[in-house]
Amino acid sequence: MTGEELRRAVATHRWQHSLRLPDGIVTPGARSEAALAAEEDVLFGAFNLRGAHVLDAGAAEGHFTFAALRRGARRVLSTDHLAWTLPNAGGEAALRLAAGALGHSVETLAADPRQVTGSFHVTLAMGFYEQSANPIAALRALSAATTHLMLLETLQDALDDARPMMVAHTLDRAYGPGIEGWAPNPPLVMHMLLEMGFDRVLYRTHPEGVARGIYAALRPAADGRLLEGFAAPWINMTHPTPPA
């Protein structure tokens, strides 16, 4: 595909991720290259992905799928539901276009998180929680597929309340207002992840601010050295106390 053909193909898709492609082409995503790079550093900067099997749940057009492959993941399964199945969304086709331009071979599954099965060392659970009709069941399914580490990124609310809770929201992030979703608070996320068999839960606010949170949950079988990279501003919620 020539540069001009690629430019025309990019223009036929709707983009959430700003992806840098060959010939100086950047997809016109709602999220900038800088914002995605900052989030990538938070998610992957603490540990080594080389040789890992990774599940990217909420992949959209694939920035974090491609990042995991660049960082040495052996296998990445990219999945999404709303961004790939809503009318006129087209996220899976956009991901495949970007993958071809970047020279990546991708494995995709258009499915609700509750339908995902398999076994993965690392699961990226990106933005799916707030967009799920049954987010706890979806999180449980992703948890069952995770053998070592889950990285959960989500809208959050009720940050000043020590009681576990989640708040209903009308979302305006990806597809415009009218999509109903959920925003948990840190105590709820911690308790859910512990109940699902993780024994360490770490937390930090998102680079874009406290409206979103990022959680790292480790299985008992995970190598203890995996914890070494999760230094401040990561907070270990399971010892001694969760953050306010």
Number of C-alpha atoms within 10 A of each C-alpha: 9 10 14 11 10 17 18 11 14 19 12 10 18 18 23 21 23 21 23 16 18 14 12 9 15 16 23 18 14 13 15 15 17 10 13 17 14 14 17 15 12 18 19 16 13 15 13 13 19 14 13 18 21 25 29 24 27 28 29 29 30 26 22 25 29 23 15 24 21 13 15 14 20 14 19 23 18 26 25 24 22 20 23 23 15 11 8 10 19 19 25 23 14 22 26 18 16 24 19 14 17 14 9 14 12 17 12 16 15 20 17 18 24 16 11 18 14 12 17 23 19 23 26 25 25 20 18 25 25 25 21 21 12 14 19 15 14 19 21 18 19 24 24 15 18 25 20 20 24 26 20 23 25 23 24 24 21 17 17 10 12 14 12 16 17 19 14 12 17 14 17 11 12 15 13 9 10 10 15 14 20 23 22 23 25 30 21 15 24 24 14 16 24 17 11 15 15 24 16 20 25 24 26 23 18 19 15 11 9 14 14 19 23 24 26 26 28 26 21 14 11 17 10 9 9 14 16 9 13 19 11 9 11 18 20 22 20 15 10 8 10 16 15 10
